[in-house]
Amino acid sequence: MAVAINEIEQYWARRADSYSDIVVHELYHDNKSRWMDVISGQLPKNKRLKILDIGTGPGFFAIGLAMLGHDVTAVDYTQAMLDKAKENAGYLANRIVFQRMDAHKLEFADNTFDAVVSRNLTWNLERPEEAYGDWHRVLKKGGILLNFDAGWYNYLFEEEKNIEFQRDRKAVAENGVFDFESYEESAVMEEISRGLVLSHCQRPQADMQMLRNVGFSKISVDAEVWRRTWDEVEKINFASTPMFMINAQK
């Protein structure tokens, strides 16, 4: 089943408000400092960098990196998400360049950015290898890609993963914490995800092969990064789907 990018865009436009609420919570709690510590630990020290945040959503990475003094450009295909990102940025909005753009085909010159960052985007992509190739293109020589993601919908295709997913939902209820999977249209995203490439793949192994194919070198994975970035509620929600970090250098 092929998935059209407009179908994905419309879904995220409808979820802009609720997703932004989650990001606002992160910005004003310990989540932001944990995430920025992890990202800063992967980047050159004591340098003001030109950073591209792809799939910025409500702006979490863009805002955090701008606070650290970097020159940030934030792109997303969904205008409603960009509107929320600008709103959430507050006084920093004039220091971040927000642009609506397709992650598969970026409208930047070759060798533009010192770093590209992305969180929870690549699983959404229709043609992830093509996107990775364009991200490689806009990075400067020696530039770094940091991609944070997980096999969010592998449970649709793997019986053991589905059992673990249902176990997570039970743990959420037993602990009385917020359920990230209990939202309007969750079934809609499941149906969309059935047609997305990376829902069917072992991750991050598939991503690493794609990154090699498009020319990245020195590719490494931190499969334990979730321990340093997630709060306790996230760890209960996503115990069966740990987030990884890929560091790939051009």
Number of C-alpha atoms within 10 A of each C-alpha: 9 10 17 13 14 11 11 18 18 14 16 20 18 15 16 21 14 12 16 20 13 13 21 18 12 17 18 10 12 13 17 21 15 15 21 16 13 15 16 13 10 12 17 13 9 7 9 12 17 16 24 26 24 27 26 27 31 28 31 22 27 32 26 20 22 18 15 11 12 18 18 25 20 27 25 24 22 24 20 20 27 24 15 20 28 21 15 20 22 10 9 15 17 10 17 20 14 22 16 17 17 17 22 17 13 17 13 13 10 15 16 16 25 21 26 22 21 21 20 17 18 25 22 22 21 20 15 21 21 17 21 23 19 19 29 26 20 22 25 17 15 14 21 28 29 21 21 22 21 25 22 21 22 22 20 16 13 11 11 11 17 16 12 16 22 13 15 21 18 15 16 21 13 9 10 10 14 13 18 14 14 10 10 11 13 11 12 10 15 15 14 18 24 18 16 22 18 25 22 19 16 12 18 21 11 13 19 18 13 18 26 16 13 18 14 23 16 10 16 13 17 13 15 12 17 22 13 12 20 18 15 10 16 17 18 21 22 22 17 20 20 18 25 20 23 21 21 24 21 23
